[in-house]
Amino acid sequence: MTKFIVYTFVGSFPWCLGLAWVGMKLGEQWNSDPRFKAWFHSFDLVIGVAIVLAVAAFVWHKLRSARRPGAGVPS
């Protein structure tokens, strides 16, 4: 377990540090450049559709597996 924790920390720390740095740099320009904000907001619809499709696929999968004969019966 210790090996897993060390590897997880070593792998996630640079990733989190990089995301924080990018967020800091982008945050400085958020209100100063209107094109920047408009470019990011152009992806709102794409992200919304992806979330709706993911939830629909999850619900469909759960309903489909619940209708199978023997569903929920441990083997």
A tleap script that builds the chain and sets N, CA, C and O, in Angstrom:
source leaprc.protein.ff14SB
mol = sequence {
  NMET THR LYS PHE ILE VAL TYR THR PHE VAL
  GLY SER PHE PRO TRP CYS LEU GLY LEU ALA
  TRP VAL GLY MET LYS LEU GLY GLU GLN TRP
  ASN SER ASP PRO ARG PHE LYS ALA TRP PHE
  HIE SER PHE ASP LEU VAL ILE GLY VAL ALA
  ILE VAL LEU ALA VAL ALA ALA PHE VAL TRP
  HIE LYS LEU ARG SER ALA ARG ARG PRO GLY
  ALA GLY VAL PRO CSER
}
set mol.1.N position { 0.824 -1.189 0.000 }
set mol.1.CA position { 0.000 0.000 0.000 }
set mol.1.C position { 0.877 1.265 0.000 }
set mol.1.O position { 0.534 2.259 -0.641 }
set mol.2.N position { 1.986 1.226 0.706 }
set mol.2.CA position { 2.879 2.384 0.755 }
set mol.2.C position { 3.432 2.710 -0.629 }
set mol.2.O position { 3.523 3.877 -1.010 }
set mol.3.N position { 3.795 1.682 -1.370 }
set mol.3.CA position { 4.315 1.869 -2.725 }
set mol.3.C position { 3.253 2.547 -3.604 }
set mol.3.O position { 3.569 3.454 -4.374 }
set mol.4.N position { 2.013 2.111 -3.488 }
set mol.4.CA position { 0.914 2.689 -4.251 }
set mol.4.C position { 0.736 4.170 -3.900 }
set mol.4.O position { 0.569 5.005 -4.789 }
set mol.5.N position { 0.771 4.491 -2.605 }
set mol.5.CA position { 0.596 5.876 -2.169 }
set mol.5.C position { 1.727 6.758 -2.698 }
set mol.5.O position { 1.484 7.870 -3.166 }
set mol.6.N position { 2.940 6.270 -2.626 }
set mol.6.CA position { 4.087 7.053 -3.112 }
set mol.6.C position { 3.979 7.279 -4.612 }
set mol.6.O position { 4.162 8.402 -5.081 }
set mol.7.N position { 3.685 6.231 -5.367 }
set mol.7.CA position { 3.566 6.373 -6.823 }
set mol.7.C position { 2.401 7.282 -7.196 }
set mol.7.O position { 2.506 8.069 -8.136 }
set mol.8.N position { 1.304 7.182 -6.476 }
set mol.8.CA position { 0.155 8.043 -6.754 }
set mol.8.C position { 0.511 9.499 -6.505 }
set mol.8.O position { 0.169 10.367 -7.307 }
set mol.9.N position { 1.191 9.772 -5.406 }
set mol.9.CA position { 1.591 11.141 -5.104 }
set mol.9.C position { 2.576 11.662 -6.145 }
set mol.9.O position { 2.428 12.779 -6.642 }
set mol.10.N position { 3.572 10.859 -6.471 }
set mol.10.CA position { 4.594 11.284 -7.438 }
set mol.10.C position { 3.971 11.534 -8.810 }
set mol.10.O position { 4.402 12.437 -9.528 }
set mol.11.N position { 2.976 10.758 -9.177 }
set mol.11.CA position { 2.336 10.946 -10.475 }
set mol.11.C position { 1.332 12.084 -10.494 }
set mol.11.O position { 1.190 12.771 -11.505 }
set mol.12.N position { 0.636 12.290 -9.386 }
set mol.12.CA position { -0.417 13.308 -9.381 }
set mol.12.C position { 0.092 14.699 -9.033 }
set mol.12.O position { -0.510 15.691 -9.445 }
set mol.13.N position { 1.180 14.796 -8.287 }
set mol.13.CA position { 1.681 16.112 -7.883 }
set mol.13.C position { 2.064 16.981 -9.078 }
set mol.13.O position { 1.636 18.133 -9.135 }
set mol.14.N position { 2.854 16.482 -10.041 }
set mol.14.CA position { 3.174 17.342 -11.203 }
set mol.14.C position { 1.926 17.721 -12.005 }
set mol.14.O position { 1.821 18.843 -12.500 }
set mol.15.N position { 0.992 16.794 -12.130 }
set mol.15.CA position { -0.233 17.066 -12.872 }
set mol.15.C position { -1.029 18.179 -12.194 }
set mol.15.O position { -1.462 19.122 -12.856 }
set mol.16.N position { -1.224 18.075 -10.884 }
set mol.16.CA position { -1.968 19.095 -10.135 }
set mol.16.C position { -1.227 20.428 -10.141 }
set mol.16.O position { -1.848 21.483 -10.267 }
set mol.17.N position { 0.083 20.386 -10.008 }
set mol.17.CA position { 0.885 21.611 -10.044 }
set mol.17.C position { 0.752 22.285 -11.413 }
set mol.17.O position { 0.601 23.503 -11.499 }
set mol.18.N position { 0.809 21.491 -12.470 }
set mol.18.CA position { 0.655 22.038 -13.819 }
set mol.18.C position { -0.720 22.641 -14.046 }
set mol.18.O position { -0.832 23.717 -14.631 }
set mol.19.N position { -1.768 21.966 -13.592 }
set mol.19.CA position { -3.117 22.509 -13.748 }
set mol.19.C position { -3.297 23.797 -12.950 }
set mol.19.O position { -3.945 24.733 -13.417 }
set mol.20.N position { -2.729 23.846 -11.755 }
set mol.20.CA position { -2.817 25.066 -10.950 }
set mol.20.C position { -2.082 26.216 -11.629 }
set mol.20.O position { -2.564 27.348 -11.622 }
set mol.21.N position { -0.928 25.938 -12.211 }
set mol.21.CA position { -0.154 26.981 -12.901 }
set mol.21.C position { -0.920 27.495 -14.123 }
set mol.21.O position { -1.006 28.702 -14.350 }
set mol.22.N position { -1.473 26.569 -14.900 }
set mol.22.CA position { -2.252 26.976 -16.078 }
set mol.22.C position { -3.466 27.794 -15.646 }
set mol.22.O position { -3.789 28.806 -16.270 }
set mol.23.N position { -4.134 27.361 -14.586 }
set mol.23.CA position { -5.281 28.119 -14.082 }
set mol.23.C position { -4.895 29.507 -13.619 }
set mol.23.O position { -5.641 30.462 -13.836 }
set mol.24.N position { -3.744 29.633 -12.987 }
set mol.24.CA position { -3.276 30.939 -12.534 }
set mol.24.C position { -2.995 31.851 -13.738 }
set mol.24.O position { -3.387 33.018 -13.747 }
set mol.25.N position { -2.323 31.311 -14.735 }
set mol.25.CA position { -2.000 32.116 -15.917 }
set mol.25.C position { -3.253 32.492 -16.715 }
set mol.25.O position { -3.376 33.623 -17.183 }
set mol.26.N position { -4.169 31.553 -16.868 }
set mol.26.CA position { -5.397 31.846 -17.600 }
set mol.26.C position { -6.296 32.787 -16.810 }
set mol.26.O position { -6.983 33.630 -17.388 }
set mol.27.N position { -6.290 32.642 -15.492 }
set mol.27.CA position { -7.111 33.507 -14.647 }
set mol.27.C position { -6.688 34.964 -14.724 }
set mol.27.O position { -7.523 35.860 -14.601 }
set mol.28.N position { -5.397 35.206 -14.926 }
set mol.28.CA position { -4.911 36.577 -15.062 }
set mol.28.C position { -5.478 37.253 -16.309 }
set mol.28.O position { -5.664 38.470 -16.322 }
set mol.29.N position { -5.754 36.480 -17.352 }
set mol.29.CA position { -6.247 37.035 -18.613 }
set mol.29.C position { -7.763 36.959 -18.744 }
set mol.29.O position { -8.317 37.453 -19.725 }
set mol.30.N position { -8.442 36.354 -17.782 }
set mol.30.CA position { -9.874 36.089 -17.915 }
set mol.30.C position { -10.672 37.359 -18.135 }
set mol.30.O position { -11.537 37.389 -19.010 }
set mol.31.N position { -10.412 38.407 -17.371 }
set mol.31.CA position { -11.172 39.652 -17.496 }
set mol.31.C position { -10.500 40.680 -18.390 }
set mol.31.O position { -11.122 41.678 -18.754 }
set mol.32.N position { -9.247 40.458 -18.750 }
set mol.32.CA position { -8.542 41.457 -19.553 }
set mol.32.C position { -8.715 41.240 -21.062 }
set mol.32.O position { -8.550 42.184 -21.835 }
set mol.33.N position { -9.040 40.038 -21.487 }
set mol.33.CA position { -9.158 39.748 -22.920 }
set mol.33.C position { -10.530 39.120 -23.194 }
set mol.33.O position { -10.737 37.947 -22.885 }
set mol.34.N position { -11.462 39.878 -23.766 }
set mol.34.CA position { -12.815 39.345 -23.997 }
set mol.34.C position { -12.839 38.179 -24.994 }
set mol.34.O position { -13.740 37.342 -24.932 }
set mol.35.N position { -11.878 38.111 -25.897 }
set mol.35.CA position { -11.831 36.993 -26.846 }
set mol.35.C position { -11.560 35.675 -26.133 }
set mol.35.O position { -12.094 34.628 -26.501 }
set mol.36.N position { -10.729 35.748 -25.118 }
set mol.36.CA position { -10.373 34.562 -24.340 }
set mol.36.C position { -11.607 33.957 -23.668 }
set mol.36.O position { -11.826 32.748 -23.741 }
set mol.37.N position { -12.404 34.792 -23.018 }
set mol.37.CA position { -13.607 34.331 -22.337 }
set mol.37.C position { -14.618 33.792 -23.358 }
set mol.37.O position { -15.249 32.763 -23.114 }
set mol.38.N position { -14.775 34.467 -24.484 }
set mol.38.CA position { -15.711 34.029 -25.516 }
set mol.38.C position { -15.286 32.677 -26.095 }
set mol.38.O position { -16.137 31.836 -26.384 }
set mol.39.N position { -13.996 32.464 -26.264 }
set mol.39.CA position { -13.502 31.195 -26.801 }
set mol.39.C position { -13.822 30.049 -25.857 }
set mol.39.O position { -14.251 28.983 -26.299 }
set mol.40.N position { -13.620 30.256 -24.563 }
set mol.40.CA position { -13.925 29.207 -23.587 }
set mol.40.C position { -15.416 28.934 -23.508 }
set mol.40.O position { -15.827 27.780 -23.384 }
set mol.41.N position { -16.240 29.987 -23.579 }
set mol.41.CA position { -17.689 29.795 -23.487 }
set mol.41.C position { -18.266 29.143 -24.742 }
set mol.41.O position { -19.407 28.681 -24.723 }
set mol.42.N position { -17.512 29.097 -25.812 }
set mol.42.CA position { -18.006 28.427 -27.013 }
set mol.42.C position { -18.092 26.914 -26.805 }
set mol.42.O position { -18.779 26.230 -27.563 }
set mol.43.N position { -17.413 26.390 -25.803 }
set mol.43.CA position { -17.455 24.963 -25.510 }
set mol.43.C position { -18.547 24.578 -24.506 }
set mol.43.O position { -18.696 23.395 -24.198 }
set mol.44.N position { -19.303 25.534 -23.996 }
set mol.44.CA position { -20.337 25.242 -23.002 }
set mol.44.C position { -21.366 24.245 -23.537 }
set mol.44.O position { -21.732 23.300 -22.839 }
set mol.45.N position { -21.827 24.450 -24.757 }
set mol.45.CA position { -22.830 23.561 -25.331 }
set mol.45.C position { -22.266 22.155 -25.520 }
set mol.45.O position { -22.951 21.170 -25.243 }
set mol.46.N position { -21.038 22.056 -25.983 }
set mol.46.CA position { -20.403 20.751 -26.192 }
set mol.46.C position { -20.293 19.993 -24.866 }
set mol.46.O position { -20.588 18.799 -24.805 }
set mol.47.N position { -19.875 20.675 -23.823 }
set mol.47.CA position { -19.740 20.041 -22.512 }
set mol.47.C position { -21.106 19.637 -21.978 }
set mol.47.O position { -21.250 18.552 -21.415 }
set mol.48.N position { -22.106 20.487 -22.142 }
set mol.48.CA position { -23.459 20.166 -21.690 }
set mol.48.C position { -24.022 18.941 -22.394 }
set mol.48.O position { -24.614 18.072 -21.753 }
set mol.49.N position { -23.844 18.867 -23.697 }
set mol.49.CA position { -24.323 17.711 -24.461 }
set mol.49.C position { -23.588 16.447 -24.036 }
set mol.49.O position { -24.203 15.388 -23.919 }
set mol.50.N position { -22.293 16.540 -23.804 }
set mol.50.CA position { -21.515 15.371 -23.366 }
set mol.50.C position { -22.004 14.865 -22.010 }
set mol.50.O position { -22.092 13.656 -21.798 }
set mol.51.N position { -22.319 15.769 -21.100 }
set mol.51.CA position { -22.826 15.369 -19.779 }
set mol.51.C position { -24.181 14.696 -19.910 }
set mol.51.O position { -24.419 13.661 -19.288 }
set mol.52.N position { -25.069 15.265 -20.706 }
set mol.52.CA position { -26.395 14.671 -20.899 }
set mol.52.C position { -26.280 13.289 -21.534 }
set mol.52.O position { -26.984 12.366 -21.123 }
set mol.53.N position { -25.415 13.130 -22.517 }
set mol.53.CA position { -25.228 11.828 -23.159 }
set mol.53.C position { -24.638 10.802 -22.192 }
set mol.53.O position { -25.023 9.633 -22.216 }
set mol.54.N position { -23.714 11.231 -21.352 }
set mol.54.CA position { -23.114 10.317 -20.380 }
set mol.54.C position { -24.150 9.849 -19.361 }
set mol.54.O position { -24.188 8.666 -19.022 }
set mol.55.N position { -24.981 10.749 -18.874 }
set mol.55.CA position { -26.029 10.376 -17.915 }
set mol.55.C position { -27.044 9.460 -18.586 }
set mol.55.O position { -27.470 8.474 -17.984 }
set mol.56.N position { -27.438 9.763 -19.811 }
set mol.56.CA position { -28.389 8.922 -20.530 }
set mol.56.C position { -27.829 7.521 -20.759 }
set mol.56.O position { -28.551 6.537 -20.598 }
set mol.57.N position { -26.568 7.418 -21.128 }
set mol.57.CA position { -25.944 6.109 -21.338 }
set mol.57.C position { -25.883 5.329 -20.033 }
set mol.57.O position { -26.118 4.121 -20.031 }
set mol.58.N position { -25.574 5.987 -18.932 }
set mol.58.CA position { -25.522 5.327 -17.631 }
set mol.58.C position { -26.895 4.793 -17.238 }
set mol.58.O position { -27.018 3.642 -16.819 }
set mol.59.N position { -27.925 5.623 -17.372 }
set mol.59.CA position { -29.293 5.199 -17.026 }
set mol.59.C position { -29.731 4.066 -17.937 }
set mol.59.O position { -30.309 3.090 -17.459 }
set mol.60.N position { -29.473 4.166 -19.239 }
set mol.60.CA position { -29.858 3.112 -20.183 }
set mol.60.C position { -29.181 1.797 -19.822 }
set mol.60.O position { -29.815 0.742 -19.854 }
set mol.61.N position { -27.901 1.853 -19.480 }
set mol.61.CA position { -27.164 0.652 -19.115 }
set mol.61.C position { -27.746 0.023 -17.849 }
set mol.61.O position { -27.903 -1.196 -17.776 }
set mol.62.N position { -28.061 0.840 -16.867 }
set mol.62.CA position { -28.621 0.323 -15.609 }
set mol.62.C position { -30.007 -0.274 -15.834 }
set mol.62.O position { -30.315 -1.334 -15.290 }
set mol.63.N position { -30.839 0.383 -16.622 }
set mol.63.CA position { -32.176 -0.151 -16.892 }
set mol.63.C position { -32.101 -1.447 -17.689 }
set mol.63.O position { -32.854 -2.386 -17.431 }
set mol.64.N position { -31.202 -1.495 -18.644 }
set mol.64.CA position { -31.053 -2.687 -19.474 }
set mol.64.C position { -30.558 -3.869 -18.642 }
set mol.64.O position { -31.051 -4.986 -18.804 }
set mol.65.N position { -29.595 -3.640 -17.758 }
set mol.65.CA position { -29.084 -4.739 -16.942 }
set mol.65.C position { -30.100 -5.167 -15.892 }
set mol.65.O position { -30.089 -6.323 -15.470 }
set mol.66.N position { -30.975 -4.267 -15.459 }
set mol.66.CA position { -31.996 -4.623 -14.474 }
set mol.66.C position { -33.095 -5.488 -15.100 }
set mol.66.O position { -33.753 -6.247 -14.387 }
set mol.67.N position { -33.304 -5.390 -16.403 }
set mol.67.CA position { -34.353 -6.158 -17.083 }
set mol.67.C position { -33.913 -7.565 -17.473 }
set mol.67.O position { -34.751 -8.390 -17.836 }
set mol.68.N position { -32.617 -7.854 -17.405 }
set mol.68.CA position { -32.121 -9.169 -17.781 }
set mol.68.C position { -32.621 -10.209 -16.785 }
set mol.68.O position { -32.741 -9.932 -15.591 }
set mol.69.N position { -32.906 -11.392 -17.280 }
set mol.69.CA position { -33.300 -12.476 -16.370 }
set mol.69.C position { -32.143 -12.797 -15.413 }
set mol.69.O position { -30.994 -12.935 -15.832 }
set mol.70.N position { -32.461 -12.910 -14.161 }
set mol.70.CA position { -31.452 -13.227 -13.174 }
set mol.70.C position { -30.637 -12.046 -12.720 }
set mol.70.O position { -29.650 -12.210 -12.002 }
set mol.71.N position { -31.039 -10.834 -13.134 }
set mol.71.CA position { -30.283 -9.647 -12.723 }
set mol.71.C position { -30.454 -9.445 -11.232 }
set mol.71.O position { -31.559 -9.554 -10.700 }
set mol.72.N position { -29.384 -9.159 -10.582 }
set mol.72.CA position { -29.425 -8.910 -9.160 }
set mol.72.C position { -29.331 -10.158 -8.319 }
set mol.72.O position { -29.292 -10.077 -7.091 }
set mol.73.N position { -29.292 -11.329 -8.968 }
set mol.73.CA position { -29.189 -12.590 -8.229 }
set mol.73.C position { -27.713 -12.971 -8.183 }
set mol.73.O position { -27.097 -13.193 -9.225 }
set mol.74.N position { -27.147 -13.048 -6.990 }
set mol.74.CA position { -25.720 -13.413 -6.909 }
set mol.74.C position { -25.471 -14.850 -7.359 }
set mol.74.O position { -26.303 -15.730 -7.134 }
set mol.75.N position { -24.338 -15.082 -7.986 }
set mol.75.CA position { -24.028 -16.430 -8.450 }
set mol.75.C position { -23.228 -17.192 -7.419 }
set mol.75.O position { -22.877 -18.350 -7.643 }
savepdb mol mol.pdb
quit
